[in-house]
């Protein structure tokens, strides 16, 4: 099960003694924030810690694990009912504290959920179908910017590609600052090899519930 808290930053109150640190002036009038501003560089860390402290108050049933990243919470376990109970307790606790969790931002309990941009099926990470579709239609790249975008996507899944660094070496060389752009067959072959390796990992992954 997944709970995605809406606007977590704006729900973490700032202590009175710290409010002067967040003061600003607009058209001659001075204001300050009452809650963490989203642009503050430490907001993610503080929000993560605040939510973690609340989650520590939740009674966790045997066989259930809670995973958290800033304002996203994943509840995993073998039994659907125990996962549902813990997810419900988290939802109730957050609402008691005035932290809104929109129903449309909740998933499961289910064998398939999306958490932090990744689909999880039966406890294993699965490369999203839309990602594979985008990679599959790539043929020739026009510039370094396009290559950097693709390599950022491929790099996210590098743990699933044996020898990723070796295969990708020509592509990383091409992205160097002083390297002129010249898209060769060796670059195309390296890129296609990486994509094919990802397809292999995907085909060896867990069976998708919709395929049964």
Secondary structure, DSSP 8 states (H G I E B T S, - for coil): -EEE-TTGGGGSB--GGGGGGG-EEETTEEE--SB--TT-TTHHHHHHHHHHHHHTTS---TTEEEEEETTEEEEEES-HHHHHHHHHHHHHHHHHTT----GGGEE-SSSEEEETTEEEETTEEE--HHHHHHHHT-----SHHHHHHHHHHHHHTGGGSTTHHHHHHHHHHHTSTT------HHHHHHHHHHHHHHHHHHHTS---GGG-
